[in-house]
Amino acid sequence: MFHRNELHYIGTFVGSIQEALWGANIKHIRIDGSVPSVERNQLVKQFQSDPKTKVAILSILAAGTVSLTSQQW
């Protein structure tokens, strides 16, 4: 398991990535433990269908059961 300080560092790092994406006007999604599961599905659909959504920031624990692959081949 992660130590509390490591989790804080990871959260800060991910937050910095998200701020950089906002600053560069890069549309993205973020799925972590704070996002309700219903909203996670909506974010995945956005990532799959919106060509302007270029980046997905994912927590392995929160996004472990979502699939980002589209059914369109």
N, C-alpha and C positions, 0 to 999 in steps of 0.2 A: 504494500500500500504506500501511497505517497504521504510524505510528511506535510503538515499544514503549510509550512513555508514554501515547499515545492509547488503545492497547489496554488498558492497566492502568486508565485512567480509565473506559473503557466497562465493563469487568468490575466495577469498584467500584460504578458507577452501577446496573448491572443487579442486583448483589447487594443494594444498598440498596432497590431496588424489591421484590425478593423478600422481604427482611426486613419491609418495610411490609405486604406481603400476609399474611405469617405472623402479624404482630402484630394485624392486623385480622380474622384467621381467615377469609381469603378463599382458597378452594381454587384451586390453579393448577398449571400444568405449566411446566417450563423445559426447553428444548432448546437446548443449545450444544455446543461441540466436545468437552466432557468426557463427554457422554452417548453410550453405544454405540448403533449404528444399530438393533439389535434392540429396545432399550429405547425408542428414539424412536417406533417404530411403536406400542408399547404406550401411550405417553403420548398420542399422537395419538388412538388409540381411546378413551382415557379422556376426552379433551377433547370428542370427538364424542358420546359416549354418556352421560356423567355430567353431569346438569344442575347439579350443585353445583360443578363445575369451571368457574369463570367467566373465568379469565384464562390466556392463553398467552404466556409470555416466550420469544421465539425469536431465535436468532442467524441472520442471513441466510445465512451460510456453512454452518452446520450444518443448518438447516431448509429450505434452498433446494429440496430435492426432495420435501418432504412436503406433502400436501394436507390442509387442515383442514376442507374442505367434506364434509359428510355426504352419503351417497347417499340419505338420506331427505328427500324434498321435501314 
